[in-house]
């Protein structure tokens, strides 16, 4: 009997070993696994939306990218080479767009969001950061910042592809930024073919998360956790710190020439009309986080919360609550036709 039990144990062990080997051989990294076509993709969590000319493009979980040519009445799923969650999408023109998300992924579309190809992922970012700052450290060995940032690159290599991008923005077909957790910030000058680390140019010594970029027509702003608030200085080629009116996390920026609004946790919204030097709070009357915003055709700011509220910014210091027939969490907003 013992011999039979021993045989059965050995057989079971061999079967488990074979199954483990088969499972391992079937494993495909989500960075290499194309998003699965699904009729339910339109009902999955979608995290950002942008216009590509007359087309709407939205991105979300498991690499889902959807597009609509009839203002959201019907959606079709795009071809996407990854299955990671995508957090942000931006189009510099009706045809040229970029999306970014978890595991340090950046995607590019040259056909208005119908098909996408991968430009970068987190498996490359650590080496990119390490090599860039190691070169600077070798040229200036007395500069401790370069050595520290090179060491940060080593940590990124060791930790693997797990650092998400939270937002990205392109000025045109060639020049753009991508930002994410722990002061992760990259810039491109060739449409995403190559990326340059800018960790040394964001005035962020604590390595706070960078949550959103926003262009107002005359300035580019960067916001993040713990009241992080920065404005791009083109002459100095860096994001310079602004005095923040709030110590909590900001989730977004919106504005127009001469005016900028920042918004975030617990219904906080602030407006500046002097380039971020002074701020005035707009009272939302809510304690729920504001997570998205857009300007309507009349130029008014429409803000949305994680609980589905809609607020409209008036000329004074208050935000007017607009009744909604139904409410659901809002993560991104843009103007429809």
Protein Blocks (a to p, Z undefined) as FASTA:
>chain_A
ZZmmmmmmmmmmmmmmmmmmmmmmmpccfklmccdddfklmmpccfbdcdehjaccddde
ehiacddfegolaccddddfbfbdcfbdcdfbfklccdddehhiacddfegomaccdfbd
fklmmmmmmmmmmmmmmmmmmlmklmmmmmmmmmmmmnopabccfbdcdfblmbccddde
ehiacddfehomaccdfklmnopanopacfbdcdehjaccdddeehiacdddfklopacd
dddfbfbdcfbdcddehiacdddeehiacddfeholaccdddehiabdcfbdcddfkopa
cdddfkopacdddfblbdcddddfbdcddfbdcddZZ
